[in-house]
Amino acid sequence: MSSSMAPSTSSTEVRKPSPWLHFVAGGLGGMCGAIVTSPFDVVKTRLQSDLFRQKHTAVGVLGHGGSAVLTAPRPTNLLYNFVETGYIIRDIYREESFRALFKGLGPTLVGVIPARSINFFTYGNGKRFIAEEFNHGQENSWVHLSAAAIAGIATGTATNPIWVVKTRLQLAQGDKKVLGGSWLCIQTIFRNEGIRGFYKGLSASYLGVTEGTIQWVLYERLKKLSAATEGTKGGWLSQWGGMLGSAGTAKLVASLITYPHEVLRTRLRQPSVNGVVKYSGLWQTLRLVIAEEGARTLYSGLSAHLMRVVPNAAVMYTIYEGLIHWSTIA
């Protein structure tokens, strides 16, 4: 956290955090957020995929067991989507077990910890370097934007194979080869698709760099506005509440603007069906999804996504900022 968040006492010395603290704090924050919100991640991935989307939306219309007669069109408003997410979590718990709500958590943690560590490390040190070398030591929006873009590209490239494995595990239902664990999934991908199989969806990940960029820039701006009101009322509770609000709001806005890339990325990472690869490229996938299912499909799973990423971001950024703040107090 910036020095403005430190107590303003004469006996308090503010110092710069270690460059590697960004790495540790980002990984710890990402780990905590991922564990808490894992069930929503499973629901989001299934709704994004055409392998599960029809099944889960049918449950929402026909009821548990699918034996009821269709008597009314399925609601399509955003509010119902949040209710539907709850129904899907319930049905996964009933039909597949409690553990199914945490499918893919292993590779998620394996991916989240280095991903957040790399992202926060690259961004935290990158913005300092860019400001000092190119902007007379002053941070502004273009410094934040540049650092966020570099951090997003570095993170996406380094961790894409992990997210491919996670997606395959979350889409697995009854496939013993995949349900056997991450290692068997890795072997299957390598045997059937080679090294390139681990980089499916990378183009969509690079497109998703825009989300991280928007999120960081907006977060820095909201954090600055929140800090400007510091000390007016509420004390430390208001201070940290503002931090939570800044993180959650920034993620909400960034997700709403860039969400379609999430659906495209999931489709590109799907396993082949009967040896046939349906989605082979970013633009081919975009055209095919719109042609077969309509543009609304690009927002499949949005409610589950928001229910996951907004609190996830709030937890992650608060832990990160808390550790950075703690380290700056001598």
Secondary structure, DSSP 8 states (H G I E B T S, - for coil): --GGGS---TT--B----HHHHHHHHHHHHHHHHHHTHHHHHHHHHHHSTTTHHHHHHHHHH-TTS-S---S----SHHHHHHHHHHHHHHHHHHH-GGGGGTTHHHHHHHHHHHHHHHHHHHHHHHHHHHHHHSTT---HHHHHHHHHHHHHHHHHHHHHHHHHHHHHHH-SS-HHHHT-HHHHHHHHHHHH-GGGGGTTHHHHHHTHHHHHHHHHHHHHHHHHHHHTTTSSSHHHHHHHHHHHHHHHHHHHHHHHHTHHHHHHHHHHS--BTTB----SHHHHHHHHHHHH-GGGGGTTHHHHHHHHHHHHHHHHHHHHHHHHHHTB-
